[in-house]
Amino acid sequence: MKTVVCTDLDRTLIYSAAALHLAGPDETLPRLLCVEHYQAKPLSYVTETAAGLLERLAEATTLVPTTTRTPEQYRRVRLLGKPPSYAICANGGHILVDGVDDADWAAQVRARATGAELAEVHEHLTRIGGAFVLKLRIASGLFSYAVVDRPTLPAGWVEDLSGWCAERGWRTSLQGRKIYCLPAGLTKAAAAAEVARRTGADRMLAAGDSLLDIELLEAADIALRPAHGELAETGWNAPNTAVTVTRGVAAGEEIAGRLLDRVLDPTKIPATGPWRRLPQPDLL
């Protein structure tokens, strides 16, 4: 039995200072390890215990960071002592193999793109923005996102944007201070299925916290989501998906430990996996 573990990063395994959700007396709080710097300043953290668990997980199986970050943003993250052999970036738009972008996969993703053009969506996002929009970006030539001031977001703004995007074959996701607009066909699950094929994996485990992780979680034999984040806020659940007991950076540690537990004890993984029912990449 060969297992691949595909897990989201932000607010699933790694956490900004604002998302740590630390509570209790200072002397009881966990020691933290910084795993990302931005402009020479610390940005993202895991607990030291989680870091050790992830190292053990990467030794025991194929661990695949699976993120909506662009490849450039992903490369800032130093989750392991030795970088993973595979990483999925831009919500499935890129597969990195030993740190190198797989150009053939990226070309396949773009060739399959349907729905509205990126320029139309980005222009709409630009037009409906206001002072609450702090930054606007196009990511990897695939999708658009805005960094917003959550407290000043107008009521109904996200819902209106979501409806507009849905009519054009796109979808939205609000994660922390970022709202993403992506083509509906751009999924982490399709890239995960390709990595599973390449590695000869029989089983897939997954973890994630956002609406953009739903297909990935549904595709896994066993999945985990933290008790915080977009999926928690919407009440999303699935028969194969467990929810952490903890929140914040403690949930990242819990996820790492529970994934390792499942890898070390294969009897806890079902004999067949729904990821096998995913359309193969060349048929999408």
Phi and psi in degrees as GROMACS dihedral restraints (atoms count N, CA, C in turn):
[ dihedral_restraints ]
;  ai    aj    ak    al  type     phi  dphi    fc
    3     4     5     6     1  -120.6    20    10
    4     5     6     7     1   130.9    20    10
    6     7     8     9     1  -116.7    20    10
    7     8     9    10     1   142.0    20    10
    9    10    11    12     1  -116.6    20    10
   10    11    12    13     1   137.1    20    10
   12    13    14    15     1  -114.4    20    10
   13    14    15    16     1   114.4    20    10
   15    16    17    18     1  -111.1    20    10
   16    17    18    19     1   116.4    20    10
   18    19    20    21     1  -134.3    20    10
   19    20    21    22     1   136.6    20    10
   21    22    23    24     1   -60.5    20    10
   22    23    24    25     1   162.2    20    10
   24    25    26    27     1  -104.8    20    10
   25    26    27    28     1   -71.8    20    10
   27    28    29    30     1   -63.9    20    10
   28    29    30    31     1   125.8    20    10
   30    31    32    33     1    64.4    20    10
   31    32    33    34     1    12.6    20    10
   33    34    35    36     1  -117.6    20    10
   34    35    36    37     1   -57.7    20    10
   36    37    38    39     1  -106.0    20    10
   37    38    39    40     1   -38.2    20    10
   39    40    41    42     1  -117.6    20    10
   40    41    42    43     1   152.3    20    10
   42    43    44    45     1  -139.8    20    10
   43    44    45    46     1   136.3    20    10
   45    46    47    48     1   -74.0    20    10
   46    47    48    49     1   168.6    20    10
   48    49    50    51     1   -58.8    20    10
   49    50    51    52     1   -36.7    20    10
   51    52    53    54     1   -70.3    20    10
   52    53    54    55     1   -20.5    20    10
   54    55    56    57     1  -105.8    20    10
   55    56    57    58     1     4.8    20    10
   57    58    59    60     1   -62.9    20    10
   58    59    60    61     1   -36.5    20    10
   60    61    62    63     1    56.7    20    10
   61    62    63    64     1    49.9    20    10
   63    64    65    66     1   -83.1    20    10
   64    65    66    67     1   141.4    20    10
   66    67    68    69     1  -148.2    20    10
   67    68    69    70     1   147.5    20    10
   69    70    71    72     1   113.6    20    10
   70    71    72    73     1   174.9    20    10
   72    73    74    75     1   -59.3    20    10
   73    74    75    76     1   142.7    20    10
   75    76    77    78     1   -53.7    20    10
   76    77    78    79     1   -38.9    20    10
   78    79    80    81     1   -70.2    20    10
   79    80    81    82     1   -11.4    20    10
   81    82    83    84     1  -100.1    20    10
   82    83    84    85     1    -6.9    20    10
   84    85    86    87     1   -73.0    20    10
   85    86    87    88     1   148.6    20    10
   87    88    89    90     1   -70.5    20    10
   88    89    90    91     1   152.0    20    10
   90    91    92    93     1   -71.9    20    10
   91    92    93    94     1   137.9    20    10
   93    94    95    96     1  -111.6    20    10
   94    95    96    97     1   149.0    20    10
   96    97    98    99     1  -118.5    20    10
   97    98    99   100     1   126.1    20    10
   99   100   101   102     1   -77.3    20    10
  100   101   102   103     1   126.8    20    10
  102   103   104   105     1  -116.3    20    10
  103   104   105   106     1     3.8    20    10
  105   106   107   108     1  -153.5    20    10
  106   107   108   109     1   136.1    20    10
  108   109   110   111     1  -118.8    20    10
  109   110   111   112     1   148.5    20    10
  111   112   113   114     1  -135.5    20    10
  112   113   114   115     1   122.1    20    10
  114   115   116   117     1    53.7    20    10
  115   116   117   118     1    44.8    20    10
  117   118   119   120     1    65.0    20    10
  118   119   120   121     1    18.0    20    10
  120   121   122   123     1  -119.2    20    10
  121   122   123   124     1   141.6    20    10
  123   124   125   126     1   -63.0    20    10
  124   125   126   127     1   138.5    20    10
  126   127   128   129     1  -127.4    20    10
  127   128   129   130     1   -45.2    20    10
  129   130   131   132     1  -128.8    20    10
  130   131   132   133     1   149.2    20    10
  132   133   134   135     1  -136.1    20    10
  133   134   135   136     1   156.0    20    10
  135   136   137   138     1  -130.5    20    10
  136   137   138   139     1   164.1    20    10
  138   139   140   141     1   -74.7    20    10
  139   140   141   142     1   156.2    20    10
  141   142   143   144     1   -61.3    20    10
  142   143   144   145     1   -35.2    20    10
  144   145   146   147     1   -64.1    20    10
  145   146   147   148     1   -43.8    20    10
  147   148   149   150     1   -60.8    20    10
  148   149   150   151     1   -40.7    20    10
  150   151   152   153     1   -59.3    20    10
  151   152   153   154     1   -43.6    20    10
  153   154   155   156     1   -65.0    20    10
  154   155   156   157     1   -40.6    20    10
  156   157   158   159     1   -63.5    20    10
  157   158   159   160     1   -40.0    20    10
  159   160   161   162     1   -67.9    20    10
  160   161   162   163     1   -36.2    20    10
  162   163   164   165     1   -62.4    20    10
  163   164   165   166     1   -43.4    20    10
  165   166   167   168     1   -65.2    20    10
  166   167   168   169     1   -39.1    20    10
  168   169   170   171     1   -63.1    20    10
  169   170   171   172     1   -43.0    20    10
  171   172   173   174     1   -66.8    20    10
  172   173   174   175     1   -29.6    20    10
  174   175   176   177     1   -73.3    20    10
  175   176   177   178     1   -31.1    20    10
  177   178   179   180     1   -87.3    20    10
  178   179   180   181     1   -20.4    20    10
  180   181   182   183     1  -158.4    20    10
  181   182   183   184     1  -176.3    20    10
  183   184   185   186     1   -89.2    20    10
  184   185   186   187     1   108.7    20    10
  186   187   188   189     1   -98.0    20    10
  187   188   189   190     1   123.4    20    10
  189   190   191   192     1  -120.8    20    10
  190   191   192   193     1   101.6    20    10
  192   193   194   195     1   -57.1    20    10
  193   194   195   196     1   130.9    20    10
  195   196   197   198     1  -132.2    20    10
  196   197   198   199     1   103.0    20    10
  198   199   200   201     1  -135.0    20    10
  199   200   201   202     1   158.5    20    10
  201   202   203   204     1   -84.9    20    10
  202   203   204   205     1    -9.1    20    10
  204   205   206   207     1   -58.7    20    10
  205   206   207   208     1   149.1    20    10
  207   208   209   210     1   -69.8    20    10
  208   209   210   211     1   163.2    20    10
  210   211   212   213     1   -55.8    20    10
  211   212   213   214     1   -37.5    20    10
  213   214   215   216     1   -65.2    20    10
  214   215   216   217     1   -41.9    20    10
  216   217   218   219     1   -68.3    20    10
  217   218   219   220     1   -38.4    20    10
  219   220   221   222     1   -63.9    20    10
  220   221   222   223     1   -37.8    20    10
  222   223   224   225     1   -65.8    20    10
  223   224   225   226     1   -14.1    20    10
  225   226   227   228     1   -73.8    20    10
  226   227   228   229     1   -19.9    20    10
  228   229   230   231     1   -86.2    20    10
  229   230   231   232     1   126.3    20    10
  231   232   233   234     1  -116.2    20    10
  232   233   234   235     1    79.0    20    10
  234   235   236   237     1   -76.5    20    10
  235   236   237   238     1   -33.0    20    10
  237   238   239   240     1  -127.5    20    10
  238   239   240   241     1   159.4    20    10
  240   241   242   243     1   -61.8    20    10
  241   242   243   244     1   -41.9    20    10
  243   244   245   246     1  -110.9    20    10
  244   245   246   247     1   122.2    20    10
  246   247   248   249     1   -57.0    20    10
  247   248   249   250     1   143.9    20    10
  249   250   251   252     1   -61.0    20    10
  250   251   252   253     1   150.1    20    10
  252   253   254   255     1   -66.6    20    10
  253   254   255   256     1   -32.7    20    10
  255   256   257   258     1  -126.5    20    10
  256   257   258   259     1   145.9    20    10
  258   259   260   261     1  -145.7    20    10
  259   260   261   262     1   144.5    20    10
  261   262   263   264     1  -111.4    20    10
  262   263   264   265     1   124.5    20    10
  264   265   266   267     1  -124.6    20    10
  265   266   267   268     1   169.4    20    10
  267   268   269   270     1    53.5    20    10
  268   269   270   271     1    40.0    20    10
  270   271   272   273     1    58.8    20    10
  271   272   273   274     1    31.7    20    10
  273   274   275   276     1   104.8    20    10
  274   275   276   277     1    -3.2    20    10
  276   277   278   279     1   -74.7    20    10
  277   278   279   280     1   -20.3    20    10
  279   280   281   282     1  -135.5    20    10
  280   281   282   283     1   139.4    20    10
  282   283   284   285     1  -116.1    20    10
  283   284   285   286     1   122.7    20    10
  285   286   287   288     1   -96.4    20    10
  286   287   288   289     1   130.8    20    10
  288   289   290   291     1  -116.1    20    10
  289   290   291   292     1   114.0    20    10
  291   292   293   294     1    51.1    20    10
  292   293   294   295     1    40.1    20    10
  294   295   296   297     1    84.8    20    10
  295   296   297   298     1    -5.4    20    10
  297   298   299   300     1  -104.5    20    10
  298   299   300   301     1   132.6    20    10
  300   301   302   303     1   -66.1    20    10
  301   302   303   304     1   130.6    20    10
  303   304   305   306     1   -81.1    20    10
  304   305   306   307     1   100.3    20    10
  306   307   308   309     1   -63.8    20    10
  307   308   309   310     1   -35.1    20    10
  309   310   311   312     1   -64.6    20    10
  310   311   312   313     1   -42.6    20    10
  312   313   314   315     1   -64.2    20    10
  313   314   315   316     1   -45.5    20    10
  315   316   317   318     1   -59.1    20    10
  316   317   318   319     1   -38.7    20    10
  318   319   320   321     1   -68.1    20    10
  319   320   321   322     1   -38.7    20    10
  321   322   323   324     1   -61.3    20    10
  322   323   324   325     1   -43.5    20    10
  324   325   326   327     1   -60.7    20    10
  325   326   327   328     1   -45.3    20    10
  327   328   329   330     1   -67.4    20    10
  328   329   330   331     1   -35.2    20    10
  330   331   332   333     1   -67.0    20    10
  331   332   333   334     1   -27.4    20    10
  333   334   335   336     1   -89.7    20    10
  334   335   336   337     1    -4.4    20    10
  336   337   338   339     1   -61.4    20    10
  337   338   339   340     1   135.3    20    10
  339   340   341   342     1  -132.3    20    10
  340   341   342   343     1   174.4    20    10
  342   343   344   345     1    88.6    20    10
  343   344   345   346     1  -163.1    20    10
  345   346   347   348     1   -63.3    20    10
  346   347   348   349     1   156.0    20    10
  348   349   350   351     1   -74.9    20    10
  349   350   351   352     1   148.8    20    10
  351   352   353   354     1   -56.7    20    10
  352   353   354   355     1   -40.2    20    10
  354   355   356   357     1   -60.4    20    10
  355   356   357   358     1   -39.3    20    10
  357   358   359   360     1   -65.3    20    10
  358   359   360   361     1   -43.0    20    10
  360   361   362   363     1   -67.8    20    10
  361   362   363   364     1   -44.3    20    10
  363   364   365   366     1   -64.6    20    10
  364   365   366   367     1   -39.7    20    10
  366   367   368   369     1   -63.2    20    10
  367   368   369   370     1   -40.2    20    10
  369   370   371   372     1   -64.8    20    10
  370   371   372   373     1   -43.5    20    10
  372   373   374   375     1   -62.2    20    10
  373   374   375   376     1   -37.1    20    10
  375   376   377   378     1   -66.5    20    10
  376   377   378   379     1   -42.9    20    10
  378   379   380   381     1   -68.2    20    10
  379   380   381   382     1   -36.8    20    10
  381   382   383   384     1   -90.3    20    10
  382   383   384   385     1    -1.1    20    10
  384   385   386   387     1   -74.3    20    10
  385   386   387   388     1   170.4    20    10
  387   388   389   390     1  -149.8    20    10
  388   389   390   391     1  -159.8    20    10
  390   391   392   393     1   -61.5    20    10
  391   392   393   394     1   -21.9    20    10
  393   394   395   396     1   -74.3    20    10
  394   395   396   397     1   -13.9    20    10
  396   397   398   399     1   -89.9    20    10
  397   398   399   400     1   114.0    20    10
  399   400   401   402     1   -88.4    20    10
  400   401   402   403     1   -34.5    20    10
  402   403   404   405     1  -149.5    20    10
  403   404   405   406     1   150.9    20    10
  405   406   407   408     1  -126.8    20    10
  406   407   408   409     1   135.3    20    10
  408   409   410   411     1  -139.1    20    10
  409   410   411   412     1   150.1    20    10
  411   412   413   414     1  -106.5    20    10
  412   413   414   415     1   129.7    20    10
  414   415   416   417     1  -107.8    20    10
  415   416   417   418     1   119.2    20    10
  417   418   419   420     1    54.7    20    10
  418   419   420   421     1    22.1    20    10
  420   421   422   423     1    65.5    20    10
  421   422   423   424     1    19.7    20    10
  423   424   425   426     1  -117.2    20    10
  424   425   426   427     1   -38.5    20    10
  426   427   428   429     1  -150.9    20    10
  427   428   429   430     1   172.0    20    10
  429   430   431   432     1  -121.0    20    10
  430   431   432   433     1   149.1    20    10
  432   433   434   435     1  -148.6    20    10
  433   434   435   436     1   156.4    20    10
  435   436   437   438     1  -122.7    20    10
  436   437   438   439     1   140.8    20    10
  438   439   440   441     1   -94.7    20    10
  439   440   441   442     1   122.6    20    10
  441   442   443   444     1  -122.9    20    10
  442   443   444   445     1   160.4    20    10
  444   445   446   447     1   -90.5    20    10
  445   446   447   448     1   100.9    20    10
  447   448   449   450     1   -53.4    20    10
  448   449   450   451     1   -45.1    20    10
  450   451   452   453     1   -62.1    20    10
  451   452   453   454     1   -24.4    20    10
  453   454   455   456     1  -104.6    20    10
  454   455   456   457     1     9.1    20    10
  456   457   458   459     1   -61.4    20    10
  457   458   459   460     1   128.3    20    10
  459   460   461   462     1   -63.8    20    10
  460   461   462   463     1   144.6    20    10
  462   463   464   465     1   -59.6    20    10
  463   464   465   466     1   131.6    20    10
  465   466   467   468     1    83.3    20    10
  466   467   468   469     1    -4.5    20    10
  468   469   470   471     1   -64.4    20    10
  469   470   471   472     1   -46.6    20    10
  471   472   473   474     1   -64.2    20    10
  472   473   474   475     1   -41.9    20    10
  474   475   476   477     1   -63.6    20    10
  475   476   477   478     1   -41.5    20    10
  477   478   479   480     1   -64.6    20    10
  478   479   480   481     1   -42.5    20    10
  480   481   482   483     1   -63.2    20    10
  481   482   483   484     1   -42.1    20    10
  483   484   485   486     1   -61.4    20    10
  484   485   486   487     1   -42.1    20    10
  486   487   488   489     1   -64.2    20    10
  487   488   489   490     1   -43.1    20    10
  489   490   491   492     1   -61.5    20    10
  490   491   492   493     1   -44.8    20    10
  492   493   494   495     1   -65.5    20    10
  493   494   495   496     1   -42.4    20    10
  495   496   497   498     1   -59.9    20    10
  496   497   498   499     1   -36.2    20    10
  498   499   500   501     1   -65.5    20    10
  499   500   501   502     1   -17.4    20    10
  501   502   503   504     1  -115.3    20    10
  502   503   504   505     1    16.9    20    10
  504   505   506   507     1    76.8    20    10
  505   506   507   508     1    24.5    20    10
  507   508   509   510     1  -120.9    20    10
  508   509   510   511     1   169.2    20    10
  510   511   512   513     1  -140.5    20    10
  511   512   513   514     1   165.4    20    10
  513   514   515   516     1  -125.2    20    10
  514   515   516   517     1   159.6    20    10
  516   517   518   519     1  -152.0    20    10
  517   518   519   520     1   128.9    20    10
  519   520   521   522     1  -104.2    20    10
  520   521   522   523     1   113.2    20    10
  522   523   524   525     1  -128.3    20    10
  523   524   525   526     1   108.4    20    10
  525   526   527   528     1    62.4    20    10
  526   527   528   529     1  -121.0    20    10
  528   529   530   531     1   -96.4    20    10
  529   530   531   532     1     6.7    20    10
  531   532   533   534     1  -114.1    20    10
  532   533   534   535     1   136.3    20    10
  534   535   536   537     1  -116.4    20    10
  535   536   537   538     1   123.8    20    10
  537   538   539   540     1  -101.7    20    10
  538   539   540   541     1   142.9    20    10
  540   541   542   543     1  -122.8    20    10
  541   542   543   544     1   114.9    20    10
  543   544   545   546     1  -130.6    20    10
  544   545   546   547     1   150.9    20    10
  546   547   548   549     1   -60.4    20    10
  547   548   549   550     1   139.8    20    10
  549   550   551   552     1   -60.2    20    10
  550   551   552   553     1   -29.1    20    10
  552   553   554   555     1   -83.5    20    10
  553   554   555   556     1    -3.3    20    10
  555   556   557   558     1   -89.6    20    10
  556   557   558   559     1   102.8    20    10
  558   559   560   561     1  -130.6    20    10
  559   560   561   562     1   148.5    20    10
  561   562   563   564     1   -66.4    20    10
  562   563   564   565     1   -31.9    20    10
  564   565   566   567     1   -62.1    20    10
  565   566   567   568     1   -40.1    20    10
  567   568   569   570     1   -64.9    20    10
  568   569   570   571     1   -42.3    20    10
  570   571   572   573     1   -67.7    20    10
  571   572   573   574     1   -37.0    20    10
  573   574   575   576     1   -63.0    20    10
  574   575   576   577     1   -40.0    20    10
  576   577   578   579     1   -62.9    20    10
  577   578   579   580     1   -36.8    20    10
  579   580   581   582     1   -67.6    20    10
  580   581   582   583     1   -42.1    20    10
  582   583   584   585     1   -65.0    20    10
  583   584   585   586     1   -40.2    20    10
  585   586   587   588     1   -60.4    20    10
  586   587   588   589     1   -40.9    20    10
  588   589   590   591     1   -63.4    20    10
  589   590   591   592     1   -45.0    20    10
  591   592   593   594     1   -66.5    20    10
  592   593   594   595     1   -34.3    20    10
  594   595   596   597     1   -89.5    20    10
  595   596   597   598     1    -6.0    20    10
  597   598   599   600     1    70.1    20    10
  598   599   600   601     1    29.4    20    10
  600   601   602   603     1   -72.5    20    10
  601   602   603   604     1   140.1    20    10
  603   604   605   606     1   -93.0    20    10
  604   605   606   607     1   -23.3    20    10
  606   607   608   609     1  -135.1    20    10
  607   608   609   610     1   151.1    20    10
  609   610   611   612     1  -129.3    20    10
  610   611   612   613     1   131.1    20    10
  612   613   614   615     1  -111.8    20    10
  613   614   615   616     1   150.6    20    10
  615   616   617   618     1  -149.1    20    10
  616   617   618   619     1   160.3    20    10
  618   619   620   621     1  -149.6    20    10
  619   620   621   622     1   146.6    20    10
  621   622   623   624     1  -175.3    20    10
  622   623   624   625     1   163.5    20    10
  624   625   626   627     1  -124.1    20    10
  625   626   627   628     1    -6.0    20    10
  627   628   629   630     1  -117.2    20    10
  628   629   630   631     1   169.0    20    10
  630   631   632   633     1   -59.1    20    10
  631   632   633   634     1   -29.1    20    10
  633   634   635   636     1   -72.6    20    10
  634   635   636   637     1    -9.4    20    10
  636   637   638   639     1   -95.3    20    10
  637   638   639   640     1    -4.8    20    10
  639   640   641   642     1   -58.2    20    10
  640   641   642   643     1   -49.7    20    10
  642   643   644   645     1   -60.8    20    10
  643   644   645   646     1   -37.8    20    10
  645   646   647   648     1   -65.3    20    10
  646   647   648   649     1   -45.2    20    10
  648   649   650   651     1   -65.2    20    10
  649   650   651   652     1   -41.9    20    10
  651   652   653   654     1   -65.8    20    10
  652   653   654   655     1   -28.4    20    10
  654   655   656   657     1   -79.3    20    10
  655   656   657   658     1   -16.2    20    10
  657   658   659   660     1   -81.9    20    10
  658   659   660   661     1   155.3    20    10
  660   661   662   663     1   -67.9    20    10
  661   662   663   664     1   -43.9    20    10
  663   664   665   666     1  -136.8    20    10
  664   665   666   667     1   136.2    20    10
  666   667   668   669     1  -133.8    20    10
  667   668   669   670     1   159.9    20    10
  669   670   671   672     1  -133.4    20    10
  670   671   672   673     1   144.8    20    10
  672   673   674   675     1  -135.3    20    10
  673   674   675   676     1   145.9    20    10
  675   676   677   678     1   -72.0    20    10
  676   677   678   679     1   161.4    20    10
  678   679   680   681     1   -82.9    20    10
  679   680   681   682     1    24.7    20    10
  681   682   683   684     1  -141.0    20    10
  682   683   684   685     1   175.6    20    10
  684   685   686   687     1    95.8    20    10
  685   686   687   688     1  -175.3    20    10
  687   688   689   690     1   -62.5    20    10
  688   689   690   691     1   -41.6    20    10
  690   691   692   693     1   -66.9    20    10
  691   692   693   694     1   -38.6    20    10
  693   694   695   696     1   -65.7    20    10
  694   695   696   697     1   -40.1    20    10
  696   697   698   699     1   -65.9    20    10
  697   698   699   700     1   -33.0    20    10
  699   700   701   702     1   -90.5    20    10
  700   701   702   703     1    -6.6    20    10
  702   703   704   705     1    76.0    20    10
  703   704   705   706     1    20.7    20    10
  705   706   707   708     1   -70.5    20    10
  706   707   708   709     1   137.3    20    10
  708   709   710   711     1  -146.2    20    10
  709   710   711   712     1   162.6    20    10
  711   712   713   714     1  -148.5    20    10
  712   713   714   715     1   153.1    20    10
  714   715   716   717     1   -57.0    20    10
  715   716   717   718     1   -31.3    20    10
  717   718   719   720     1   -92.6    20    10
  718   719   720   721     1     2.8    20    10
  720   721   722   723     1  -114.3    20    10
  721   722   723   724     1   121.1    20    10
  723   724   725   726     1   -94.9    20    10
  724   725   726   727     1   158.7    20    10
  726   727   728   729     1  -115.1    20    10
  727   728   729   730     1   139.0    20    10
  729   730   731   732     1   -67.6    20    10
  730   731   732   733     1   156.7    20    10
  732   733   734   735     1   -79.9    20    10
  733   734   735   736     1   -33.3    20    10
  735   736   737   738     1   -98.6    20    10
  736   737   738   739     1   170.8    20    10
  738   739   740   741     1  -128.2    20    10
  739   740   741   742     1   165.0    20    10
  741   742   743   744     1    64.7    20    10
  742   743   744   745     1  -150.0    20    10
  744   745   746   747     1   -62.1    20    10
  745   746   747   748     1   -25.9    20    10
  747   748   749   750     1   -65.5    20    10
  748   749   750   751     1   -32.7    20    10
  750   751   752   753     1   -67.5    20    10
  751   752   753   754     1   -35.8    20    10
  753   754   755   756     1   -60.4    20    10
  754   755   756   757     1   -41.2    20    10
  756   757   758   759     1   -65.9    20    10
  757   758   759   760     1   -41.5    20    10
  759   760   761   762     1   -62.9    20    10
  760   761   762   763     1   -41.9    20    10
  762   763   764   765     1   -62.9    20    10
  763   764   765   766     1   -45.3    20    10
  765   766   767   768     1   -60.1    20    10
  766   767   768   769     1   -43.0    20    10
  768   769   770   771     1   -67.3    20    10
  769   770   771   772     1   -41.0    20    10
  771   772   773   774     1   -72.3    20    10
  772   773   774   775     1   -34.3    20    10
  774   775   776   777     1   -65.5    20    10
  775   776   777   778     1   -43.4    20    10
  777   778   779   780     1   -61.7    20    10
  778   779   780   781     1   -41.2    20    10
  780   781   782   783     1   -59.2    20    10
  781   782   783   784     1   -41.7    20    10
  783   784   785   786     1   -69.7    20    10
  784   785   786   787     1   -35.9    20    10
  786   787   788   789     1   -69.2    20    10
  787   788   789   790     1   -40.0    20    10
  789   790   791   792     1   -75.2    20    10
  790   791   792   793     1   -19.6    20    10
  792   793   794   795     1  -125.4    20    10
  793   794   795   796     1    82.0    20    10
  795   796   797   798     1   -60.1    20    10
  796   797   798   799     1   -19.2    20    10
  798   799   800   801     1   -65.1    20    10
  799   800   801   802     1   -16.5    20    10
  801   802   803   804     1   -84.3    20    10
  802   803   804   805     1    -3.7    20    10
  804   805   806   807     1  -101.2    20    10
  805   806   807   808     1   130.5    20    10
  807   808   809   810     1   -55.7    20    10
  808   809   810   811     1   154.1    20    10
  810   811   812   813     1   -69.1    20    10
  811   812   813   814     1   -27.1    20    10
  813   814   815   816     1  -127.7    20    10
  814   815   816   817     1   153.7    20    10
  816   817   818   819     1  -124.3    20    10
  817   818   819   820     1   138.5    20    10
  819   820   821   822     1   -64.9    20    10
  820   821   822   823     1   -17.0    20    10
  822   823   824   825     1   -61.9    20    10
  823   824   825   826     1   -23.6    20    10
  825   826   827   828     1   -63.5    20    10
  826   827   828   829     1   -21.6    20    10
  828   829   830   831     1   -85.2    20    10
  829   830   831   832     1    -3.5    20    10
  831   832   833   834     1   -65.8    20    10
  832   833   834   835     1   141.2    20    10
  834   835   836   837     1   -57.9    20    10
  835   836   837   838     1   136.2    20    10
  837   838   839   840     1   -68.1    20    10
  838   839   840   841     1   150.5    20    10
  840   841   842   843     1   -52.3    20    10
  841   842   843   844     1   -37.3    20    10
  843   844   845   846     1   -76.4    20    10
  844   845   846   847     1    -4.5    20    10
  846   847   848   849     1  -107.6    20    10
  847   848   849   850     1    -3.7    20    10
